[in-house]
Amino acid sequence: VQLVESGGGSAQSGGSLRLSCISSGFTVSTYVMGWFRQVPGEGREGIAAIDSDGVTFYSDSVKGRFTISEDHAKNTLYLQMNDLRSEDTAMYYCAADTRKPHKSWSLVPGFFGYWGQGIQVTVSS
C-alpha cells in the first residue's frame, strides 16, 4: 500500500487548493480513506473521510468549505479546499484502512493503518 499526496502549496485567504492522494497497491473504493492535518506541537486532526459506501464525514472546522471525493478510475482521493483560512495552514496527510469504521471512528487518526508522507498547505491572510 502506498499513498502519495500532491497539490499542496500556498494560497491566499479565501482562495482554493485541491489536494490529491494517488494510491497504489489497493483499490480506494474498497477502503475507507481520510484526510488529516497537523500543525507543529499539536495532535493530528481528522478533517474528512469517505467510506467504501461513499458516505462522507467532515469535522466541524471544514464542513461546508472542504469536499472529499474519489476518482475510482484513477485510484485517487481528492480534497477540494475552498474559502481557505489562515488556520487551515498545516501539514496534510491522506490515510487509508481496510476496515469500515463506525462513524464515531471515521476521523480518528488511530483507526487508520496506512499513511502518506504529508504535504504542506500554507494560507496567508
PATI-939870 format. One record per residue: residue number from 0; residue in three letters; x, y negated, z negated of N, C-alpha, C, O, CB in turn. Coordinates in pm, whole numbers, plus 32768, in hexadecimal, padded with zeros to 4 digits. Glycine has a CB too. Layout:
<recs>
  num  residuo  n_px  n_py  n_pz  ca_px  ca_py  ca_pz  c_px  c_py  c_pz  o_px  o_py  o_pz  cb_px  cb_py  cb_pz
  NUM      Ala     X     Y     Z      X      Y      Z     X     Y     Z     X     Y     Z      X      Y      Z
...
</recs>
This chain:
<recs>
  num  residuo  n_px  n_py  n_pz  ca_px  ca_py  ca_pz  c_px  c_py  c_pz  o_px  o_py  o_pz  cb_px  cb_py  cb_pz
    0      Val  8055  8077  8000   8000   8000   8000  8058  7F84  8000  80B2  7F76  7FAD   7FA0   7FFF   7F85
    1      Gln  803E  7F2B  805D   8089   7EAE   8063  8029  7E3B  807E  7FD0  7E45  80D3   80F7   7EB4   80D1
    2      Leu  803E  7DCE  8034   7FEC   7D56   8042  804A  7CE0  8059  80A8  7CCD  800C   7F92   7D3F   7FC4
    3      Val  8031  7C91  80C1   8088   7C20   80E1  8032  7BA5  80F7  7FE1  7B9F  8154   80E0   7C3E   815E
    4      Glu  8044  7B41  809E   7FF9   7AC5   80A9  803B  7A64  810A  80B5  7A65  811B   7FEA   7A85   8020
    5      Ser  7FE9  7A11  8148   801A   79A5   819D  7FB3  7935  819C  7F42  7946  816F   8036   79D7   822F
    6      Gly  7FDC  78C1  81D1   7F7F   7852   81DF  7F85  77EB  8170  7F3A  7789  8174   7EF7   7886   81E7
    7      Gly  7FDA  77FE  8110   7FE6   779C   80A6  802F  7721  80D5  8050  7714  814A   802B   77D8   802F
    8      Gly  8049  76C7  8079   8091   764D   8099  8056  75D8  804E  8025  75E7  7FDE   808C   7632   8130
    9      Ser  805C  7563  808C   802F   74E8   804C  7FB2  74B3  808F  7F9E  74C4  8107   809D   747E   804E
   10      Ala  7F5E  7471  803E   7EE6   7432   8072  7EC6  73B9  801B  7EF2  73B0  7FA8   7E6E   7496   8075
   11      Gln  7E7A  735F  8053   7E4B   72EB   8009  7DCC  7310  7FBD  7D82  736A  7FE5   7E31   7274   8067
   12      Ser  7DB5  72CB  7F52   7D39   72DE   7F07  7CC2  72C8  7F65  7CBE  7266  7FB0   7D32   727E   7E8C
   13      Gly  7C62  7324  7F5F   7BF0   731F   7FBA  7C04  736B  803A  7BA6  737D  8088   7BD0   7293   7FD9
   14      Gly  7C7E  7398  8052   7C9D   73E0   80CD  7C81  7475  80C1  7C46  74A4  8060   7D2D   73CB   80F1
   15      Ser  7CAD  74BF  8128   7C92   754F   812F  7D10  759C  8155  7D69  7568  8198   7C23   756B   8195
   16      Leu  7D13  7618  8128   7D77   7679   8151  7D33  7700  815B  7CCE  7719  8119   7DF0   767C   80ED
   17      Arg  7D6C  7758  81AD   7D3B   77E2   81B2  7DB0  7840  8199  7E13  7840  81E2   7CF8   7801   823A
   18      Leu  7DA1  7890  8133   7E04   78F7   8115  7DDD  797A  8158  7D67  799C  8163   7E13   790A   807C
   19      Ser  7E42  79C2  8185   7E2E   7A46   81BF  7E7E  7AAC  8170  7EE7  7A8D  8138   7E56   7A48   8255
   20      Cys  7E4B  7B24  816C   7E92   7B93   812B  7E8C  7C0A  8189  7E27  7C50  8192   7E54   7BB6   809D
   21      Ile  7EFB  7C1F  81D0   7F01   7C8F   822E  7F23  7D0E  81E1  7F85  7D12  8195   7F6A   7C75   82A0
   22      Ser  7ED2  7D73  81F5   7EDD   7DEC   81A5  7F07  7E62  81FD  7EDE  7E6C  8270   7E59   7E0B   815F
   23      Ser  7F58  7EB9  81C6   7F81   7F31   820D  7F87  7FA6  81AD  7F98  7F94  8134   8008   7F1C   8252
   24      Gly  7F79  801C  81E3   7F7E   8094   8190  7EF7  80BD  8159  7EEC  8124  8117   7FDC   8080   8120
   25      Phe  7E92  806C  8173   7E0B   808E   8147  7DA8  803A  8196  7DD0  7FE1  81E2   7DFA   8076   80AE
   26      Thr  7D28  8055  8185   7CBF   800D   81CC  7C78  7FB0  816C  7C3E  7FDD  8109   7C5B   806E   820E
   27      Val  7C7C  7F2D  8188   7C48   7ECB   8128  7BB4  7EE1  810C  7B84  7EC3  809E   7C5F   7E3F   815C
   28      Ser  7B6C  7F14  816F   7ADB   7F22   815D  7AB7  7F8C  80F5  7A47  7F8D  80C3   7A99   7F46   81E1
   29      Thr  7B14  7FE2  80D4   7AF8   804C   8072  7B2F  802C  7FE8  7B1C  807A  7F8A   7B33   80CF   80A3
   30      Tyr  7B71  7FBC  7FD9   7BAA   7F93   7F5B  7B61  7F19  7F26  7B1C  7ED3  7F71   7C40   7F76   7F6B
   31      Val  7B70  7EFF  7EA7   7B4B   7E7D   7E72  7BC5  7E21  7E83  7C36  7E47  7E62   7B1E   7E86   7DDA
   32      Met  7BAD  7DAA  7EB7   7C19   7D4B   7ED2  7BFF  7CCB  7E83  7B8C  7CA3  7E6E   7C24   7D2D   7F6A
   33      Gly  7C6B  7C8B  7E57   7C59   7C12   7E09  7CC6  7BAC  7E21  7D32  7BCC  7E51   7C52   7C33   7D78
   34      Trp  7CA6  7B30  7DFD   7D07   7AC2   7DFC  7D16  7A90  7D6D  7CB5  7A80  7D23   7CD9   7A4D   7E5B
   35      Phe  7D92  7A79  7D48   7DB4   7A49   7CC3  7E15  79D5  7CD1  7E53  79C4  7D3A   7DF1   7ABB   7C6C
   36      Arg  7E23  7987  7C68   7E83   791B   7C6A  7EC1  790A  7BE1  7E88  7930  7B7B   7E42   7898   7C99
   37      Gln  7F37  78CE  7BE2   7F80   78BE   7B65  7FD6  7841  7B6C  8019  7828  7BCF   7FD6   793A   7B47
   38      Val  7FD2  77F5  7B00   802C   7782   7AF2  8092  77A5  7A88  8076  77F6  7A30   7FDF   76FF   7ACD
   39      Pro  8107  776A  7A8F   8170   778B   7A2E  8141  7778  799E  8105  7711  797D   81EC   7736   7A48
   40      Gly  815D  77D9  794B   813B   77D0   78BE  80AE  77FC  789C  8086  77FC  7827   814E   7746   7890
   41      Glu  8060  7821  7903   7FD8   784D   78EA  7FC2  78D9  7920  8012  790C  796F   7F73   77EB   7928
   42      Gly  7F55  7916  78F5   7F33   799C   7926  7EFC  7998  79B3  7ED9  792E  79E7   7ECF   79DE   78CA
   43      Arg  7EF5  7A0D  79F1   7EC1   7A17   7A78  7E28  7A11  7A73  7DE8  7A57  7A25   7EF1   7A9B   7ABC
   44      Glu  7DF0  79BC  7AC8   7D5F   79A4   7ACB  7D20  79E6  7B46  7D4D  79D0  7BB7   7D41   790D   7ACB
   45      Gly  7CBA  7A36  7B31   7C6E   7A6D   7BA0  7C0D  7A06  7BD4  7BC1  79CC  7B87   7C23   7AEC   7B76
   46      Ile  7C0E  79EE  7C59   7BB7   7986   7C8F  7B52  79BB  7CF3  7AE8  797F  7D02   7C0A   791D   7CD0
   47      Ala  7B6F  7A28  7D37   7B11   7A5E   7D99  7B2D  7AF0  7DB1  7BA1  7B1C  7DAE   7B18   7A10   7E1D
   48      Ala  7AC4  7B3C  7DC9   7AD4   7BCA   7DE6  7A63  7BF7  7E42  79F8  7BBB  7E46   7AD6   7C1F   7D64
   49      Ile  7A7E  7C64  7E8B   7A18   7C9F   7EE1  7A25  7D36  7ED6  7A92  7D6D  7EE5   7A27   7C6F   7F75
   50      Asp  79B5  7D78  7EBC   79C0   7E09   7EA9  79A3  7E52  7F2C  798D  7E12  7F93   795E   7E39   7E3B
   51      Ser  79A4  7ED5  7F28   7996   7F26   7FA1  790B  7F1D  7FDF  78F7  7F49  8050   79B7   7FB5   7F83
   52      Asp  78AA  7EE7  7F96   7824   7ED0   7FCD  7815  7E43  8003  77AA  7E1E  8035   77BA   7EEB   7F63
   53      Gly  787F  7DF4  7FF9   7879   7D6B   8029  7841  7D08  7FC4  782A  7C94  7FE5   7828   7D64   80A5
   54      Val  782C  7D35  7F4A   77FB   7CDC   7EE1  786F  7C84  7EB4  78DD  7CB5  7E9C   77BF   7D2D   7E69
   55      Thr  7854  7C03  7EA8   78BE   7BA4   7E84  78A9  7B6F  7DF7  783A  7B68  7DC3   78C2   7B31   7EE8
   56      Phe  7918  7B4A  7DBB   791B   7B14   7D34  7975  7A9A  7D34  79DD  7A99  7D76   794A   7B7E   7CCD
   57      Tyr  7950  7A32  7CEA   799F   79B9   7CE3  79A7  7987  7C53  794A  7998  7C05   7965   794C   7D3E
   58      Ser  7A17  794B  7C33   7A21   7906   7BB4  79D7  7882  7BBD  79C2  784C  7C2A   7AB6   78F1   7B8B
   59      Asp  79B0  784E  7B4C   796A   77CE   7B4A  79C3  775E  7B81  7990  76FB  7BB6   793D   77AC   7ABC
   60      Ser  7A45  776D  7B74   7AA1   7703   7B9C  7AA6  76F0  7C34  7ACD  7685  7C63   7B2B   7722   7B69
   61      Val  7A7F  7756  7C81   7A87   774A   7D13  7A02  7760  7D59  79F8  774D  7DD2   7AEC   77AC   7D48
   62      Lys  799C  7789  7D0F   791B   77A8   7D4B  78E5  772E  7D97  78E3  76BF  7D62   78B7   77D5   7CDF
   63      Gly  78BA  7745  7E11   7886   76DA   7E65  78F0  7694  7EB7  78CF  7646  7F10   7840   7676   7E10
   64      Arg  7970  76AD  7E9A   79DD   766D   7EE5  7A31  76D4  7F31  7A60  76B8  7FA0   7A37   761E   7E85
   65      Phe  7A42  774A  7EF8   7A95   77B3   7F35  7A3B  7824  7F66  79D1  783F  7F2C   7AFE   77E8   7ECF
   66      Thr  7A66  7866  7FD2   7A1D   78D7   8009  7A7D  7949  8026  7AE0  7937  806C   79D0   78AE   8087
   67      Ile  7A5E  79BE  7FF1   7AAE   7A36   800D  7A6A  7A85  807C  79EF  7A90  8081   7ABE   7A8E   7F8C
   68      Ser  7ABA  7ABB  80D6   7A82   7B09   8144  7AE9  7B6D  8176  7B5F  7B65  8153   7A53   7AAC   81B8
   69      Glu  7ABC  7BCA  81C7   7B14   7C30   8201  7AFE  7C39  8298  7A8F  7C26  82C9   7AFB   7CB9   81BF
   70      Asp  7B68  7C55  82DF   7B5F   7C7A   836C  7B8C  7D0B  8375  7C04  7D29  836D   7BB8   7C1A   83C8
   71      His  7B2D  7D65  8384   7B50   7DF2   837E  7BA1  7E1D  83F9  7BF3  7E78  83EF   7AD1   7E47   8373
   72      Ala  7B8A  7DDE  846A   7BD8   7E00   84E1  7C6C  7DDE  84CE  7CC3  7E23  8503   7BA0   7DB6   855C
   73      Lys  7C87  7D75  8483   7D10   7D4A   846A  7D44  7D7C  83E3  7DB7  7D65  83BF   7D1B   7CB3   8470
   74      Asn  7CEC  7DC1  8399   7D12   7DF1   8314  7D4C  7D80  82BF  7DB3  7D91  827D   7D78   7E63   831F
   75      Thr  7D09  7D10  82C2   7D3B   7C96   8282  7CD2  7C5A  8227  7C5B  7C58  8246   7D66   7C30   82EB
   76      Leu  7D01  7C29  81B7   7CAE   7BE1   8156  7CCB  7B4C  8164  7D3D  7B24  817B   7CC9   7C12   80C4
   77      Tyr  7C63  7AF9  8155   7C73   7A69   8160  7C3D  7A23  80E4  7BE8  7A58  809C   7C2D   7A35   81DD
   78      Leu  7C71  79AB  80CD   7C38   7951   806A  7C33  78C7  80AA  7C9A  7886  80BB   7C8A   7950   7FE4
   79      Gln  7BBB  789B  80CE   7BA8   7815   8102  7B96  77B7  808C  7B3A  77C8  803C   7B2E   780E   8164
   80      Met  7BED  7754  8082   7BEB   76F7   8012  7BCA  766C  8045  7C17  7630  8090   7C73   76F7   7FC7
   81      Asn  7B57  763A  801D   7B2A   75B4   8044  7B22  7559  7FCB  7B20  7588  7F59   7AA2   75BB   808A
   82      Asp  7B1D  74D8  7FE4   7B12   7475   7F78  7B7E  748E  7F0E  7B61  7493  7E96   7A85   7479   7F38
   83      Leu  7BF8  749E  7F3B   7C65   74BD   7EE0  7C7B  744D  7E7C  7C69  73D7  7E9A   7CE4   74D8   7F2D
   84      Arg  7CA3  7474  7E04   7CBE   7417   7D97  7D4A  7430  7D63  7D85  7499  7D7B   7C56   7427   7D25
   85      Ser  7D80  73CE  7D1D   7E09   73DC   7CE9  7E12  7455  7C8B  7E7B  7496  7C84   7E35   735B   7C9E
   86      Glu  7DA8  7473  7C45   7DAB   74E5   7BE8  7DAA  756C  7C30  7DB6  75D4  7BEF   7D34   74DE   7B8A
   87      Asp  7D9B  756C  7CB5   7DA6   75E8   7D02  7E38  760B  7D20  7E54  7677  7D54   7D58   75DC   7D85
   88      Thr  7E93  75B1  7CFF   7F21   75CB   7D14  7F4D  7643  7CC0  7F3E  7642  7C46   7F76   7550   7CF1
   89      Ala  7F82  76A9  7D02   7FA8   7724   7CBE  7FEB  7782  7D22  7FED  7768  7D9A   7F2C   7769   7C7C
   90      Met  8021  77EF  7CED   804A   785F   7D41  7FD0  78B8  7D52  7F8E  78DB  7CF0   80C4   78AE   7D02
   91      Tyr  7FB2  78DC  7DCD   7F3D   792D   7DEB  7F68  79BA  7E12  7FC7  79CD  7E5E   7EE9   78EC   7E5B
   92      Tyr  7F1F  7A1B  7DDE   7F3D   7AA8   7DF8  7EC2  7AF0  7E2B  7E53  7AD5  7DFC   7F73   7AED   7D79
   93      Cys  7ED3  7B4A  7E8A   7E66   7BA5   7EA9  7E83  7C2B  7E67  7EF6  7C4E  7E4D   7E56   7BB5   7F43
   94      Ala  7E19  7C74  7E4C   7E24   7CF2   7E05  7DBB  7D54  7E37  7D57  7D2D  7E72   7E16   7CDC   7D6E
   95      Ala  7DD4  7DD3  7E1F   7D79   7E3A   7E4D  7D76  7EAD  7DE9  7DD4  7EC0  7D9C   7DA2   7E6E   7ED9
   96      Asp  7D09  7EF8  7DEB   7D00   7F72   7D9C  7C9C  7FD0  7DDD  7C3E  7FA5  7E21   7CD8   7F54   7D09
   97      Thr  7CB2  8051  7DC7   7C5C   80B5   7E04  7BD7  80C5  7DBC  7B76  80F6  7DF6   7CA3   813A   7E07
   98      Arg  7BD1  809A  7D40   7B59   80AF   7CF1  7AF6  803D  7D09  7B1C  7FCE  7D2E   7B7A   80BA   7C5D
   99      Lys  7A77  805B  7CF2   7A0E   7FF6   7CFF  79EE  7FC4  7C73  79B8  800F  7C22   798F   802F   7D46
  100      Pro  7A0E  7F47  7C55   79FB   7F18   7BCC  796D  7EF0  7BAC  791F  7EC9  7C03   7A55   7EA4   7BB3
  101      His  794D  7EFC  7B2B   78D5   7EB9   7AFC  78ED  7E24  7B0F  795F  7DF6  7B0A   78B4   7EDC   7A67
  102      Lys  7884  7DD9  7B24   7895   7D4B   7B42  78E3  7D01  7AD6  7924  7C9C  7AF1   780E   7D09   7B56
  103      Ser  78DC  7D31  7A5C   7923   7CEE   79EF  79BA  7D01  79FA  7A06  7CB9  79B9   78F3   7D22   7969
  104      Trp  79E6  7D60  7A4B   7A74   7D7B   7A5D  7AA9  7D45  7AE2  7B21  7D4D  7AFC   7A8E   7E10   7A55
  105      Ser  7A51  7D0F  7B35   7A78   7CF1   7BBF  7AE1  7C84  7BCA  7B26  7C7C  7C30   79FF   7CC8   7C0C
  106      Leu  7AF0  7C2F  7B64   7B52   7BC4   7B69  7BBB  7BD3  7AFC  7BFF  7B73  7AD8   7B0D   7B3C   7B5B
  107      Val  7BC9  7C4B  7AC8   7C2A   7C66   7A5F  7CAC  7C99  7A9D  7CAB  7D02  7ADD   7BF3   7CCD   79F8
  108      Pro  7D19  7C52  7A8E   7D96   7C7C   7ACE  7DC0  7D0A  7AAB  7DF4  7D52  7B00   7E05   7C1D   7AA8
  109      Gly  7DAB  7D32  7A2F   7DD5   7DB6   7A03  7D91  7E28  7A49  7DC1  7E9A  7A44   7DC0   7DC3   7973
  110      Phe  7D20  7E0E  7A8B   7CD9   7E78   7AD2  7D1F  7E9E  7B55  7D14  7F10  7B82   7C49   7E4C   7AEF
  111      Phe  7D65  7E3F  7B91   7D9B   7E53   7C17  7E27  7E90  7C12  7E7D  7E64  7BC6   7D9F   7DCE   7C62
  112      Gly  7E3B  7EF7  7C65   7EB8   7F40   7C62  7F1E  7F19  7CCB  7F94  7F3B  7CBF   7E9D   7FCE   7C70
  113      Tyr  7EF3  7ED1  7D31   7F4D   7EAC   7D9F  7F4C  7E14  7DB1  7EE3  7DD4  7DAF   7F22   7EF3   7E23
  114      Trp  7FC4  7DDC  7DC2   7FD1   7D4B   7DC7  802D  7D20  7E37  808D  7D65  7E59   8005   7D16   7D43
  115      Gly  800E  7CAA  7E70   806A   7C6A   7ECC  80D4  7C1D  7E80  80D3  7C1A  7E04   801F   7C0D   7F2C
  116      Gln  812F  7BE0  7EC9   819F   7B9A   7E8A  817B  7B0C  7E5F  81C4  7ACD  7E12   8215   7B97   7EE7
  117      Gly  810B  7ADA  7E91   80DE   7A54   7E6C  8109  79EA  7ECF  816C  79FA  7F17   8111   7A31   7DE4
  118      Ile  80BC  797E  7ED2   80DB   790E   7F2B  80B0  788D  7EE5  8048  7888  7EA3   8094   791D   7FB6
  119      Gln  8101  7825  7EF4   80E8   77A8   7EAE  8084  7751  7EF9  8089  7744  7F74   816A   775C   7E9B
  120      Val  8029  7716  7EAC   7FCC   76B0   7EDE  7FDE  7635  7E87  7FD5  763C  7E0D   7F36   76E3   7EDC
  121      Thr  7FF7  75C3  7EC7   800B   7545   7E7F  7FA9  74DE  7EB5  7FA6  74C3  7F2D   809E   7514   7E8C
  122      Val  7F5B  74A5  7E5C   7EF7   7441   7E83  7F1E  73BD  7E43  7F2D  73B4  7DC9   7E67   746C   7E59
  123      Ser  7F2F  7358  7E94   7F56   72D5   7E62  7EE1  7274  7E6D  7E92  7278  7ECC   7FD0   729F   7EB0
  124      Ser  7ED7  721E  7E09   7E68   71BE   7E06  7E8D  713D  7E4B  7E3B  70E1  7E52   7E3E   71A1   7D75
</recs>
